[in-house]
Amino acid sequence: MSSTAGKMVTSRSELELDHPNIEDYLPSGSSINEPRGKLRLRDLLDISPTLTEAAGAIVDDSFTRCFKSNPPEPWNWNIYLFPLWCCGVVVRYCLLFPLRCITLAFGWFIFLSTFIPVHSLLKGQDRLRKKIERVLVEMICSFFVASWTGVVRYHGPRPSIRPKQVYVANHTSMIDFIVLEQMTAFAVIMQKHPGWVGLLQSTILESVGCIWFNRSEAKDREIVARKLRNHVQGTDNNPLLIFPEGTCVNNNYTVMFKKGAFELDCTVCPIAIKYNKIFVDAFWNSRKQSFTMHLLQLMTSWAVVCEVWYLEPQTIRPGETAIEFAERVRDMISHRAGLKKVPWDGYLKYSRPSSKHSERKQQSFAESILARLEVK
């Protein structure tokens, strides 16, 4: 009974950290009503950086938890289990990994020996060429999933090619795209990557209508927005897939959805993705690990276990804003995948507010506190 109570207290404290309330860290009502002198704005400005730092520490703890890997608990801690663990390492690295490399190499051989002639020789027959390229992209993604011994269960109707619809999903890793692409050749909106991933983006994935952007280029946003509108109007374009969080989250939380996908005046089809961490954590922390090393980690694990739900399509309601629409869809995905919602913008993972912006926030914070005290 005591252990159950302890778990309840722990989960309650985690929820409180996910939704910090700044009023909990202000003085009590009795101490506010008994000031020693007249409180001036400059006095509050003097202490507001301290209060901001205290609140910021709470916020940072809740925010950074969305982007932390959770290593599994060690189980090879005694003389009986350690030999079994060693046997597992030998099987995974010396048997499964070579077989998976051969499987992936064989898939690439089939893909390239077919894709290159089709892409080059069927230039004038766009409809036939696109149809074959869709099948080939789905096939190579299936080989990728097989190279991790992927165990993926799909629930709901398979996506189809229709105008004026967009698919949105929570984002854990770049393999989300591969897991979804093996079932349907989506055109995805994705950050432009360097290296061999960037080469695939600019050649193979370009053929299925994928759209790339650079997060640091402000002008890319206007170009991408225009391409999105044009894409959803096409009758023969591949279904459009967007990860509205804009960054990889550790599959325990969902951060705020960007509203761009919900301003296209079209049907939004939510997709919920949940990874089982029994064998490996599928979260990709791009700051600590390259995508190549991430794939090697998956290929040397026992298996990647995943559940995918295609949820009921949604349309914006009368009087509903794009932000409210995005939050409603995020509620559906979070509930279906068992993820916690947090009120943070995922882009803060890449950039922090400037010092001038922080100073303005401190001044407005102090003014709001001063106004509250004057009312009392």
N, C-alpha and C positions, 0 to 999 in steps of 0.2 A: 504493500500500500504506500509506503514511504517513497519507494522508487518511482511509482506512478505519479505521486505528487511532485517529485523532483523534476520529472520529465515535463509536467504541465507548467511548472514555473520556468523551466528553460525555454520552452516553446513560446511562453508569454513574453519573456524578455527579448527573444529574437524578433517577435512581431513588433515590439516597442521600438527596437533599433531600426526596423524597416520603415517605421513612420514616426520619427522623432518629433516631439512637441516642445518648441522652444519655451513655452510658458512654464514647463516643469522646472526650468533652470533659472527662472526669475525669482526675486524675493517674494515671500508670502505677503498676503494682504495686510496683516498687522504691521509688518515692518515698513510697508509702503505708506501707510497712513500716519506714520510718526516720523517725518523727516526732521532733521536738525535745522535745516534752513531751506531757503527757496532753491529748488533744483533747476539748474540752467542747462540749456542745450549743450554747451561746451563740456559740462561735467559728464553728460551721457556720451558725448563723442570721445571723451578720454577713456571711458571704460568699455565702449562698444567693441573695439578690437579684441579685448579680452573675452567678452561674451561671444563674439563671432568665432574666435578660435575654439572656444569650448564647444559651441554648437557644431562648428566645422569638423571637429574630431569625431563627434557622434555621427554626423552625416557621412564622413569618409569611411567609417567602419561599416556602415550599412551599404554604401555605394560600392566599395571595393569587394565586398563579399559576392557581388554579382559576377565578378570576373576572376575569382580564385578557383583553382583546381582543388578538388577534395581527394587527396590520396587515400587509397583503401587502407583499412586497418590491417597491420601485418598479422599473418596467421602462422608463419613458419618459425615460431618462437621456441619450440622445444625439440628434443632429440628425435622424437617420433615423426614430427611433421617436416622437419628440415630435409630429410632424404627425398620425401615425396615432392617437395618444392623443387629440389635440384633436378629430379626426373622431368618435372613439368617444363623447366627451363630448357633442358636438352631437347625435348620433343618440340617445343615452340620454335626454337632458334635453328635447330639442326634438321628438322623434318618438315614442319609446317611452313616455315618461312621460305625455304627453297622451292617447295611445291607451289606456294602462292606467287612467287616471282615468276616461275615458269608459266603459270596460268595467266598472269597479267601480260607477260611478254607475248604469249600466243594470241591473246586478245588484241594487242596492239598490231601484231602482224596481220591478222585478218582485217582489222579496221583500216589500216593505212593502205593495204593492197587493194582495197575496194573503194575507199573514200577518195583517194587521189585521182584515179581514172574517172570516177563519177563526177567529181567536182570540175575536172578539166574538160571532159568530152561532152557533157550535157549542158553546156552554157546556154544554148538556145531553147532548152526544154525545162524551164524553171519549175514547173509544177511537179514533173517526174523527179527532177534532181532534188528538190526539197523533201519529197516524200522518202526517197532512198536515204538521204542524209539524216532525216529524223530517226529512221530505223537504226542506222549505224551509230548515231550518238547514244541512243538507248542501249544498244548492244555493248559499247565500250564501257558505259557506266555500270552495266551488269557485271562485266569482268572486274571492275574496280571493287564492287561490293563482294564478289566472290573471293577476291584476294584478301579480304578481311574475315572470311567466313561469316559474312553478314547474315543475320537472322532478322529479317524485316517483315512485319505484319502490317498490311494495309487494310484500313477500315473505311467503308463508304464507297460511293461511285467514283470510278476513274475519271480524271479530268478530260474534257473534250475541247475541240477547237470551236470556239464561238466568238462572235464579235462582242465588244463592250462588256468584257469581264476580266478581272484580274485576281490572281491567287496571292495570298499573303500568308507567311508562316513565321513562327519563332525561329531564332537563329542561334545555333550552338557551335557550328563548325562549317568550313567550306564543304564538308562531306554531306551536309544537308542537301545541297544542290544535287550531288551524285545520287543520293538515296531517292530523291524525288524524280530525277531525270531518267532513271532506269525504267520507270513506269510510263512516263509521259515526257516528250521532248519539249520542255519549257524554254521560253526565252527569258533569261534572268537579268535582273539589274544588279550589277556587282562592281565593287571597287577594282580598279585596274591594278594588277599585281606584276611585279618584276619576275625575271627568270623564266623557267620553263612553263610556269603557270600562265604568265603573260603571253608567251608564244602560243599556247593552246587557246587562250582567249581571243587573240587577234586572227587566228586561222580557223580552227575547227569549230569553236563555239560561235564564231561570227556567222557561221552558215545557218544556225537555227534562230538567228535574230536577236542574240543577246546584246545588251546595252551596257557599256562600261563608262565609269566616271572616275575622276580623281577628287578625293575628298578635300584636298587643299585648294582646288581651283573653284572659285566662286562662279565663274562663267559656265562651268560644266553643269551647274544646277539648271540653268535656263535651257541649255541644249538637251539635257536628259528629260526635262519636263515636256518639251516639245516632242521628243521622240516617243515618250510614253503615250501622249494623246494620239499621235499618229498610229502607233502600234495597236492600241485597243480598238481602233475603228476598222482595222483590216479584217476581212472575212476569212482569209487563208493564212493568217499569221499564227505562229505557235502560241499557246496560252502563255500569258505574261505572269512571271513569278517575281515577287518582291519580298525582301526581308525588311519590314519597316522599322525594326529596332536599330538598324544601321551598323550593328557591331555584333560580335559573338558574345553570348552570355552563357553562363555555366550550366544551363539546363535545370537550375533550381529556381530561377527567377525570370520575370519578364520586365524589361525596362520600357520606357515610353515609346509608343509607335509614332513614327513621323507621319504627318498628315497627307503627304503627297499622293500616296496610293488611294486615298479616300476622297480626293478632289477631282477624280477623272470622270465623274458622272457615269459610272458603270457599276455592274454587280461585283461585289467583293466576295470571294470564296476563301474562307479561312482554312488553314491547314495546321494541325497541332502535331508536333514532333517530340517524342519523349524517348531518351536513351536509358537503357538499363545498365548501370555501372557494375554489374556483377563480375564482368571480365576486364573491362577497360573503360576509362572515362573518355568519352568522345569529344569533350570540350577542347577547342583549339585556342590556346593563349598565344596570339600572334606576336606578343612582345617578348615572350620567353622561348618560343619554339618556331622554327621555320615550318612551312607546310610539308616539306619533304620529310623532316623528322617526325612530324605528326603522323604521316602516312606509315612510316616505318614502325612507329609505336602501335598503330592499329594492326599492321601486318604481322607483328610478333606477339600479338595477344591471342587468346583462345578464340574469341569471336566478338563481333559488334552486334549487340541486341538492341532492336529499335521498334517502336510502335508509331505508326503514322495514321492520323485520322483526317479524312476529308469531311469537313463540317458543312452544315447547311449554308448555302449562299445567302448573303445579306445585301440589302439596299438601304440607302440613307433614308431616314424617316422625315416626314414633314416637320420643318422647324429645327431639325437636328443639324448641328455644325459638324464640320469635317473632324474636328478634334473629339467631339462627343462620339461620333461614329467610330473613330479609331479606337477609343477606349472601350466601346461596346464590343468590338471584335476582339480586342485584347482580353477582355473578360472571358469570352467564349474559349479562346485558345488556352488561357491560363487554367481555367476550370477543367477542361478536357485533359490536359497534359499534367495536371497536378502541380502547377508552378505558382510561386508567390509573386504577386504584383508589387512593384516598387515605383515610387514617383520620380525616378531619376532619368535624365537624358543620357542615352548611351554615348553621345558624342563627347561628353565630359571625360571619357576614357582617353581621348586623344588631345583635348585642349582644355585648359583651365581658364577661368575669367581673368581679365587683366586687372592690374592693381587699381586703375582708375575706376573700373566697374565695381570693384570691391569697396572702394572708398564711398562711392555713391550709395551702395547698398547699406553701408554702415551708417551714413547720415540719415537715410530714410528710416532705418531701423530705430535709431535714436529718437527721431522726430515722432515716430509712432508710439514709442514707449512714453515719451514726454506728454503727448496728447492724452494717453490713457491715464497717466497720473493726475493731469489737470482735471479730467472728468471726475476722478474719484475725490 
